[in-house]
Amino acid sequence: MFARNSAATYAKVGIETNVSSADPHQLILMLFDGALLSVNSAAAAIEGKDNPAKIRHITKAIEIITMGLKASLDSSGGELTDRLSALYDYMGVRLALANAQSNVAPLIEVSGLLRDLREAWAQISDATRDEKMTQEA
């Protein structure tokens, strides 16, 4: 029990350290990673017939997507912002359906969407970092 609590505390400190030192692009990547972890954990909980864990992980994924990713959208982003906002809403609906039906299929769909968005965001982050390094040189 003590070792488990110590490991959890250590992991939490590590996450907090990463958050405090991350730039905005890295923070968004961390949100994508957290949402993906929660969706994948929910799928494992459904397969293991662990209803409390399923609910916990799906709720966390919805919170990350709506209160993290969606809330971080730039309101002056125009059509792209509108489309991403609608996509995040769609993901929330699909996650709620997965929860209500204990169905893994919507989780697989949302996981694929999140992976695609994360990959695109990582490419933007890399390009921005490269551009900044070029300007500083």
C-alpha positions as CSV (number, residue, x, y, z in Angstrom):
1,M,0.0,0.0,0.0
2,F,2.7,2.5,1.0
3,A,4.7,1.7,-2.2
4,R,1.7,2.3,-4.4
5,N,0.9,5.6,-2.7
6,S,4.6,6.6,-3.0
7,A,4.6,5.7,-6.7
8,A,1.4,7.7,-7.3
9,T,2.8,10.7,-5.5
10,Y,6.0,10.5,-7.5
11,A,4.1,10.3,-10.8
12,K,1.9,13.3,-9.8
13,V,5.0,15.4,-9.0
14,G,6.5,14.4,-12.3
15,I,3.3,15.5,-14.2
16,E,3.2,18.8,-12.3
17,T,6.8,19.5,-13.1
18,N,6.2,18.8,-16.8
19,V,3.1,21.0,-16.8
20,S,4.9,23.9,-15.1
21,S,7.9,23.8,-17.5
22,A,5.9,23.1,-20.7
23,D,5.2,25.6,-23.5
24,P,1.6,26.0,-24.8
25,H,2.2,23.5,-27.6
26,Q,3.5,20.9,-25.2
27,L,0.5,21.5,-22.9
28,I,-1.9,20.7,-25.7
29,L,0.0,17.5,-26.5
30,M,-0.2,16.5,-22.9
31,L,-4.0,17.0,-23.0
32,F,-4.2,14.8,-26.1
33,D,-2.0,12.2,-24.3
34,G,-4.2,12.3,-21.2
35,A,-7.4,12.0,-23.3
36,L,-6.0,9.0,-25.2
37,L,-4.9,7.3,-22.0
38,S,-8.3,7.8,-20.5
39,V,-10.1,6.5,-23.6
40,N,-7.9,3.4,-23.9
41,S,-8.3,2.8,-20.1
42,A,-12.1,3.0,-20.6
43,A,-11.9,0.4,-23.3
44,A,-9.9,-1.9,-21.1
45,A,-12.4,-1.4,-18.3
46,I,-15.3,-2.3,-20.6
47,E,-13.5,-5.4,-21.7
48,G,-12.8,-6.3,-18.1
49,K,-16.4,-5.5,-17.1
50,D,-15.2,-3.0,-14.6
51,N,-18.1,-0.5,-14.6
52,P,-16.8,2.0,-12.0
53,A,-13.5,2.2,-13.8
54,K,-15.3,2.6,-17.2
55,I,-17.3,5.5,-15.8
56,R,-14.2,7.1,-14.2
57,H,-12.1,6.9,-17.4
58,I,-14.8,8.1,-19.8
59,T,-15.7,11.0,-17.5
60,K,-12.0,12.0,-17.3
61,A,-11.7,11.8,-21.1
62,I,-14.8,14.0,-21.6
63,E,-13.4,16.5,-19.1
64,I,-10.1,16.7,-20.9
65,I,-11.7,17.1,-24.3
66,T,-14.3,19.7,-23.3
67,M,-12.6,21.6,-20.5
68,G,-9.1,21.2,-21.8
69,L,-8.9,20.9,-25.6
70,K,-12.1,22.7,-26.5
71,A,-11.6,25.4,-23.9
72,S,-8.1,26.1,-25.3
73,L,-9.4,26.9,-28.7
74,D,-8.7,30.5,-29.9
75,S,-12.1,32.2,-30.3
76,S,-10.7,34.3,-33.2
77,G,-9.7,31.2,-35.1
78,G,-12.7,31.3,-37.5
79,E,-13.8,28.3,-39.3
80,L,-11.0,26.0,-38.0
81,T,-12.0,26.8,-34.4
82,D,-15.7,26.2,-35.3
83,R,-14.9,22.8,-36.8
84,L,-12.6,21.7,-34.0
85,S,-15.2,22.8,-31.4
86,A,-17.9,20.7,-33.2
87,L,-15.5,17.7,-33.4
88,Y,-14.8,17.9,-29.7
89,D,-18.6,18.1,-29.1
90,Y,-19.0,15.0,-31.3
91,M,-16.3,13.2,-29.4
92,G,-18.1,13.9,-26.1
93,V,-21.4,12.5,-27.5
94,R,-19.6,9.4,-28.7
95,L,-17.9,8.9,-25.3
96,A,-21.3,9.3,-23.6
97,L,-22.7,6.6,-25.9
98,A,-19.8,4.3,-25.1
99,N,-20.5,4.8,-21.5
100,A,-24.2,4.3,-21.7
101,Q,-23.9,1.1,-23.9
102,S,-20.6,-0.2,-22.6
103,N,-19.6,-0.3,-26.2
104,V,-15.9,-0.2,-27.2
105,A,-16.6,0.9,-30.9
106,P,-17.2,4.6,-30.1
107,L,-14.0,4.6,-28.0
108,I,-12.0,3.2,-30.9
109,E,-13.5,6.0,-33.1
110,V,-12.6,8.7,-30.6
111,S,-9.2,7.3,-30.0
112,G,-8.5,7.5,-33.8
113,L,-9.7,11.1,-34.0
114,L,-7.6,12.1,-31.0
115,R,-4.5,10.4,-32.5
116,D,-4.9,12.2,-35.8
117,L,-5.4,15.5,-34.1
118,R,-2.4,14.9,-31.8
119,E,-0.2,14.0,-34.7
120,A,-1.2,17.2,-36.6
121,W,-0.6,19.3,-33.5
122,A,2.8,17.7,-32.9
123,Q,3.8,18.6,-36.5
124,I,2.7,22.2,-35.9
125,S,4.7,22.3,-32.6
126,D,7.8,21.0,-34.4
127,A,7.5,23.5,-37.2
128,T,7.0,26.4,-34.7
129,R,10.0,25.3,-32.7
130,D,12.1,25.0,-35.8
131,E,11.0,28.5,-37.0
132,K,11.8,30.0,-33.6
133,M,15.3,28.4,-33.5
134,T,15.9,29.7,-37.0
135,Q,14.9,33.3,-36.0
136,E,17.1,33.1,-32.9
137,A,20.2,32.0,-34.9
